[in-house]
């Protein structure tokens, strides 16, 4: 069960109850990053904040992430001014690696790296969303140089994590709108797929699984994620045609959740939550691919429905699936 | 429609702003009226873009560069209009509601409306109900278009409906809503006149709300969509009343 601060602030007791009843099978590695001299404020709090890249976010809502209102790179020709935050990466590699490895040795959980590799989101934060979208069409050497600079940093970040004993690394970029991909698929394949393929290659070479999160309808590129070797993909299943999704990826990738957070988790109807779980199992469960019982408790979500979802997963797993058929994600 | 305007439409569709600007200037130099350049060149091109986006053939970046090309051409043409008034299918006040600062979806709708011949007054994001009421009154708007991305800000749309009613404006304006978490039933419950699932549907819906009985032969985007048999917005699906 993924929590955003919005839910944590409103339902602390209910969430604690669910977490006690359904402890996660996952564990996160310790945070190893050094303090950033550029970071100011809290991206989840109302007001303005600055992150480790120097990007400025505005938030009026609290409990959800802020938005970039004034990009720091309105003119892409000035891409050389962008300074990736290498200073926050571990400096004492051996000691930091030991810290992570000791954690991995102690836990029974499946350990994911605490990394956030998201080249498209970073590109948008630097350029502003509107410029970033138009850049996809206006692509030139300056834009490529900016993306290369971002990619080099994330490769360096991943290099550390794959040298540890974590089980998996995490990548994320939202690529879908409600009904289709955000950008033309051929541009995505040309510009971004090769980056993700490199992250996958690096991780697999060192025995790490790749977990990828991407919101929206990404049906058009689901097969590409399978092709480059993403091991588990967290996507908004209910934005997509589940039959088509099964045809493309069932048994070839692990479906890392989820349950519809736009309509089911906000509907205050536990029966709808249970039915959603059964739908996922009917369409996507496969012993050679599998499913992770994951969903997000975000703005507007109802903890009663969340508990019903876990109950249903438990019931389905007990009655119909092998014991290793599903695992829970906190 | 002459060859220059046809080529101009094509430049808008492909988002080639340099070519579009050249063709706009050429069309004016050839004696074509600015209004015709707008209607038969720019808006005709954006109508194709809208239909292609609706049908999943074009994507957000392509719509944005098309709208950018059109806007740059409009900036050239505006001073040349004798009355300085753009041809308009209606006035739309658009805003992302209070407590919500997401703007890509709202901007996309604004671009598409403008590109399809609507006059758009964009109030921005995190807009209070009173500000929207004021804009409706000041601009004598025909339509209010409201956007929300978060389930927690969706109810703020209802406040706008109530504020318009309290100000005595509700019967003078159509209200349409959109945003990822919205549904047709939620739109109906809040008292909106219509719901659009995406920017292309928003254009069709605005046309439908303002011109519900567009006669055959008049080229409203909605009418075209129906005749081609692939309009996604049947009146009973998109409108709430």
HADDOCK unambig.tbl for C-alpha pairs under 7 A between the chains (distance, minus, plus):
assign (segid A and resid 60 and name CA) (segid B and resid 99 and name CA) 6.20 0.50 0.50
assign (segid A and resid 61 and name CA) (segid B and resid 99 and name CA) 5.86 0.50 0.50
assign (segid A and resid 133 and name CA) (segid B and resid 61 and name CA) 4.93 0.50 0.50
assign (segid A and resid 134 and name CA) (segid B and resid 61 and name CA) 5.09 0.50 0.50
assign (segid A and resid 134 and name CA) (segid B and resid 64 and name CA) 6.42 0.50 0.50
assign (segid A and resid 134 and name CA) (segid B and resid 65 and name CA) 6.09 0.50 0.50
assign (segid A and resid 136 and name CA) (segid B and resid 61 and name CA) 6.63 0.50 0.50
assign (segid A and resid 137 and name CA) (segid B and resid 61 and name CA) 6.53 0.50 0.50
assign (segid A and resid 137 and name CA) (segid B and resid 62 and name CA) 6.94 0.50 0.50
assign (segid A and resid 178 and name CA) (segid B and resid 180 and name CA) 6.39 0.50 0.50
assign (segid A and resid 182 and name CA) (segid B and resid 59 and name CA) 6.26 0.50 0.50
assign (segid A and resid 182 and name CA) (segid B and resid 60 and name CA) 5.97 0.50 0.50
assign (segid A and resid 183 and name CA) (segid B and resid 59 and name CA) 5.45 0.50 0.50
assign (segid A and resid 183 and name CA) (segid B and resid 60 and name CA) 6.14 0.50 0.50
assign (segid A and resid 183 and name CA) (segid B and resid 61 and name CA) 6.19 0.50 0.50
assign (segid A and resid 184 and name CA) (segid B and resid 59 and name CA) 5.65 0.50 0.50
assign (segid A and resid 262 and name CA) (segid B and resid 181 and name CA) 5.34 0.50 0.50
assign (segid A and resid 299 and name CA) (segid B and resid 151 and name CA) 6.26 0.50 0.50
assign (segid A and resid 299 and name CA) (segid B and resid 152 and name CA) 6.02 0.50 0.50
assign (segid A and resid 300 and name CA) (segid B and resid 151 and name CA) 5.54 0.50 0.50
assign (segid A and resid 300 and name CA) (segid B and resid 152 and name CA) 5.56 0.50 0.50
